[in-house]
Amino acid sequence: MRALPSAPVEKVIVTYKSQAAEAGSNTAAKSDTAEKAAKTGEKLSFERRLAGGGALVDLGDSASKQDVTEVMAAFRADPSVASVEPDIRAYAMAVTPNDTDYAKQWDLFEPTGGMNVPAAWDKTTGSGVTVAVIDTGYAAHSDLATNIVSGYDFISASADARDGNGRDADAKDEGDWNATDNECGTGSKASNSSWHGTHVAGTIGAVTNNTKGIAGIAYNAKIQPVRVLGKCGGSSADIADAITWASGGSVPGAPANATPAKVINLSLGGASATCPSVYQNAINGAVSRGTTVVVAAGNSNANAS
C-alpha cells in the first residue's frame, strides 16, 4: 500500500443552485467570491468555470487548513450554493507489481486468476472503439503509435504541466518526477517519472501480432491520451473537465473532441473517502453521452466509493 501525500488545498469548487445568478454568470460568481473574501478575510479569486458548471475559486498560496474550513463554511452557509468541495489532488495508481516475471502477462491467460482474454478475442479485439486514457499523457512508443488518436492536455497549471504553458492540444507526457521528499506535500517522496499513462495505454491497446513488445487487451481499439497528471499529481477540477471532453462534452476554452471515446479509463485515485461531486457530475454526463467509465479500485488496499 502506498501512502498518499498530504497536499495542501489551494482551491475549492463551488456549485451554485441552478436558479442562482452565479450558476450561469461568471460576473456574478466573481462578485460572490469577492463577498466571501471580504467575509472571511482571505485572498479569494474566481479562476474559471468548469465544464460541469462549478466555479473554481483560488484560495491563494498561504491558506491554512483552518482558512480552507472557514471559506468552505462561508460558501455552505449561502442558500444559493448547492455544494462546495476542495479541489483535491489525484495520483497515478500503481499497476505494475514488483514480481520479476510479471512482464510475461500471465494475467491475460492464467486460468485461475487471469482474464481469459484469448477467449474474448474470439468475440472482439476492440475495432471501432476509442478508449480515452485520462492519465499522465503519452510518451511516443513504437508498439503503440499506430493506435493513438489525438488527445488533449488538461493540466491548467504550467508548473505542474512542465511544458511551459497550461492547457493545450499536446498530450505528450512531460514526466511526473519529484526531485525531493515532501515536494508535493507532507509524506511525498522523491521519485522518477512513472510514464504511467503510456503503461496503461499499452495494457489496453498495444499493437499485437507484430513480433515485439506486449499484446494489448483491445489491440484494435484506438487510444486517446488525455493528460491530467503531472508534477504532484492532478487536480479534480482538471480531471472532471477531461472526463467531460473525452466523452464528447463541451469544455470552455477547449476545442471539440473530434473522436469522442466510447470508454474512459481512470487509473488514478486520491485521498477522498467518497466520490467528489465534481467527479460524479462529470461521470454522469459522460454516461449520458453513451460513454462507459472505468476506474481503478483496490490498488491502495482501500475501499472504493
C-alpha positions in Angstrom: 0.0 0.0 0.0 1.4 3.4 -1.0 0.5 6.3 1.4 -0.8 9.3 -0.3 0.9 12.6 0.3 -0.9 15.3 2.3 -1.1 18.0 -0.3 -2.4 21.4 0.8 -5.8 22.6 -0.6 -5.3 25.7 -2.7 -8.7 25.8 -4.5 -12.3 24.9 -3.9 -15.1 24.1 -6.3 -18.4 25.9 -5.7 -21.5 24.6 -7.4 -24.4 27.0 -7.3 -28.1 26.1 -7.3 -29.5 26.2 -10.9 -31.7 29.2 -10.2 -28.9 31.3 -8.7 -27.4 34.0 -10.9 -23.9 32.7 -10.1 -24.7 29.4 -11.7 -24.6 30.9 -15.2 -22.8 34.2 -14.8 -19.1 34.4 -14.3 -19.6 38.1 -13.3 -22.0 37.1 -10.6 -19.6 34.3 -9.4 -16.7 36.7 -9.3 -18.8 39.1 -7.2 -19.9 36.4 -4.8 -16.2 35.3 -4.5 -15.3 38.8 -3.6 -18.1 38.9 -1.0 -16.8 35.7 0.6 -13.2 37.1 0.6 -14.4 40.1 2.5 -16.3 38.0 4.9 -13.5 35.5 5.7 -10.5 37.9 5.3 -9.0 35.5 2.7 -7.5 36.4 -0.7 -10.0 34.6 -2.8 -10.3 34.8 -6.6 -12.6 33.3 -9.2 -10.4 31.3 -11.5 -12.7 29.8 -14.1 -15.9 27.9 -14.8 -15.7 24.1 -15.0 -17.4 22.1 -17.8 -19.9 20.8 -15.2 -20.9 24.3 -14.2 -18.9 24.6 -11.0 -16.8 27.7 -10.1 -13.2 27.1 -9.4 -12.1 29.5 -6.6 -8.4 30.1 -5.8 -7.5 30.5 -2.1 -4.1 31.9 -2.6 -0.8 30.4 -1.7 -0.9 30.7 2.1 -4.3 29.3 3.0 -4.1 27.1 6.2 -6.4 24.2 6.9 -8.4 26.5 9.2 -8.6 29.1 6.4 -10.0 26.4 4.0 -12.5 25.3 6.6 -13.7 28.9 7.1 -14.0 29.6 3.4 -16.0 26.4 2.7 -18.2 27.2 5.7 -18.9 30.6 4.3 -20.0 29.2 0.9 -22.0 26.4 2.5 -24.0 29.0 4.6 -25.0 30.7 1.4 -28.5 29.5 0.3 -27.6 29.9 -3.3 -24.8 27.3 -3.1 -25.6 23.7 -3.8 -22.2 22.3 -2.7 -18.6 23.3 -2.1 -15.7 20.9 -2.0 -11.9 21.1 -2.1 -10.1 20.8 -5.4 -8.1 17.7 -4.3 -5.1 16.1 -5.9 -5.3 12.7 -7.6 -2.3 10.5 -8.4 -1.4 7.6 -10.8 -2.2 4.3 -9.2 0.4 1.6 -9.2 -0.3 -1.0 -12.0 3.0 -2.9 -12.1 3.7 -5.3 -9.3 7.4 -5.8 -8.4 7.2 -9.5 -9.3 10.1 -10.2 -11.7 8.1 -12.2 -14.2 5.1 -10.0 -14.4 6.1 -8.9 -17.9 5.1 -12.3 -19.2 1.5 -11.2 -18.9 0.2 -14.2 -17.2 -2.9 -12.1 -16.2 -4.2 -12.3 -19.8 -4.4 -16.1 -19.9 -3.8 -17.8 -16.5 -6.9 -20.0 -15.9 -7.4 -19.3 -12.2 -6.5 -15.6 -11.7 -6.3 -14.4 -15.3 -8.8 -12.6 -17.5 -9.2 -15.3 -20.2 -8.5 -12.7 -22.8 -7.8 -15.1 -25.7 -11.4 -16.3 -25.5 -12.6 -12.7 -25.6 -10.5 -12.1 -28.7 -12.8 -14.6 -30.5 -15.6 -12.1 -29.9 -13.8 -8.7 -30.4 -10.4 -7.1 -30.4 -11.8 -3.6 -29.9 -12.3 -2.5 -33.6 -14.3 0.7 -33.9 -13.8 1.7 -30.2 -11.9 4.7 -28.9 -10.6 4.4 -25.3 -9.6 7.7 -23.6 -6.8 7.1 -21.1 -7.0 10.0 -18.6 -3.6 9.9 -17.0 -0.1 11.3 -17.4 -0.3 11.6 -21.1 1.6 9.7 -23.8 5.3 9.1 -24.4 5.8 8.1 -28.1 6.3 4.3 -28.4 6.6 2.2 -31.5 4.3 -0.5 -30.0 1.5 2.0 -29.6 1.9 4.6 -32.3 -0.5 3.3 -34.9 -3.3 3.0 -32.3 -3.0 6.6 -31.0 -5.5 9.3 -31.9 -5.3 13.0 -30.9 -5.9 13.8 -27.3 -5.5 16.9 -25.1 -3.5 18.2 -22.2 -5.9 19.4 -19.4 -3.3 20.4 -16.8 -4.1 24.0 -16.2 -1.1 24.9 -14.1 2.0 25.3 -16.2 4.4 24.4 -13.3 2.6 21.1 -12.9 2.4 20.5 -16.7 6.2 21.1 -17.2 5.5 22.1 -20.8 5.7 25.9 -20.3 2.0 26.6 -20.7 -1.4 25.5 -19.4 -4.0 23.5 -21.4 -3.2 22.7 -25.0 -3.7 20.1 -27.7 -0.4 18.3 -27.0 -1.0 15.3 -24.6 2.7 14.4 -24.5 3.9 13.1 -21.1 6.5 15.6 -19.9 7.2 13.5 -16.8 5.8 13.4 -13.2 9.1 13.1 -11.3 9.6 14.6 -7.8 13.0 16.0 -7.2 12.9 15.9 -3.3 10.9 14.4 -0.5 7.9 16.5 0.6 7.9 18.5 -2.6 4.3 17.6 -3.2 3.0 17.8 0.3 3.9 16.1 3.6 4.7 12.5 3.1 5.5 12.7 -0.6 8.7 11.0 -1.8 11.3 11.9 -4.4 10.7 9.7 -7.4 11.4 9.1 -11.1 8.7 9.7 -13.7 6.2 6.9 -13.9 5.2 7.2 -17.6 2.0 5.7 -16.2 -0.3 6.9 -19.0 1.8 5.1 -21.6 1.9 1.9 -19.5 -1.9 1.9 -19.2 -2.3 2.7 -22.9 -0.1 -0.2 -23.7 -2.0 -2.6 -21.5 -5.2 -1.6 -23.3 -4.1 -1.1 -26.9 -0.6 -2.1 -27.7 -0.2 -3.3 -31.3 -0.3 -7.1 -31.4 1.0 -9.8 -33.6 3.9 -7.5 -34.6 6.7 -9.8 -33.2 7.7 -7.3 -30.5 6.7 -5.8 -27.2 3.5 -6.9 -25.5 -0.1 -7.8 -26.5 -2.8 -5.2 -25.9 -6.1 -6.4 -24.4 -8.1 -4.5 -27.1 -5.4 -4.3 -29.7 -7.6 -3.0 -32.5 -9.0 -0.1 -30.4 -7.8 3.4 -30.7 -6.2 5.1 -27.7 -6.9 8.8 -26.9 -4.4 10.1 -24.4 -5.8 12.8 -22.1 -3.3 14.4 -19.8 -4.3 15.4 -16.3 -1.4 14.1 -14.1 1.9 15.9 -14.0 4.1 17.1 -11.2 2.4 16.4 -7.9 -0.5 14.5 -9.5 -3.5 16.3 -10.9 -6.5 18.4 -9.7 -10.1 17.2 -9.5 -11.1 20.2 -11.5 -8.9 19.3 -14.4 -9.8 15.6 -14.2 -13.5 16.4 -14.3 -13.1 18.6 -17.3 -11.1 15.9 -19.0 -13.9 13.3 -18.4 -16.4 15.7 -20.0 -14.2 16.4 -23.0 -13.2 12.8 -23.6 -16.9 11.8 -23.7 -17.8 14.5 -26.3 -19.0 17.1 -23.9 -18.2 20.8 -24.1 -15.4 22.4 -22.0 -14.8 26.2 -22.0 -11.6 27.0 -23.8 -11.0 23.6 -25.3 -11.8 22.6 -28.9 -14.5 19.9 -29.5 -13.3 16.4 -29.4 -13.2 15.0 -32.9 -13.1 11.4 -31.8 -15.2 11.1 -28.5 -14.4 8.0 -26.5 -16.8 5.1 -26.0 -14.7 4.1 -23.0 -12.9 6.2 -20.5 -10.1 4.7 -18.3 -9.2 6.4 -15.0 -6.3 4.5 -13.3 -5.9 7.2 -10.7 -7.0 7.9 -7.2 -6.8 10.4 -4.3 -7.4 10.9 -0.6 -11.1 11.4 -0.7 -13.1 8.6 1.1 -16.1 9.3 -1.2 -16.5 10.2 -4.9 -16.4 14.0 -5.0 -19.5 15.5 -6.6 -17.4 17.2 -9.3 -16.3 13.7 -10.5 -19.8 12.3 -10.1 -21.3 15.1 -12.2 -18.7 14.6 -14.9 -19.2 10.8 -14.9 -23.0 11.2 -15.1 -22.6 13.5 -18.1 -20.2 11.0 -19.8 -22.6 8.1 -19.2 -25.5 10.2 -20.6 -23.5 10.7 -23.8 -23.1 6.9 -24.1 -19.5 6.5 -22.7 -18.6 3.8 -20.3 -16.3 5.0 -17.4 -13.9 2.5 -15.9 -12.0 3.4 -12.7 -9.2 1.8 -10.7 -10.1 0.2 -7.4 -8.2 -1.7 -4.8 -4.6 -0.8 -5.7 -4.1 1.1 -2.4 -5.8 -1.6 -0.3 -8.6 0.9 0.5 -12.3 0.7 0.0 -13.6 2.3 -3.2 -16.7 4.5 -3.3 
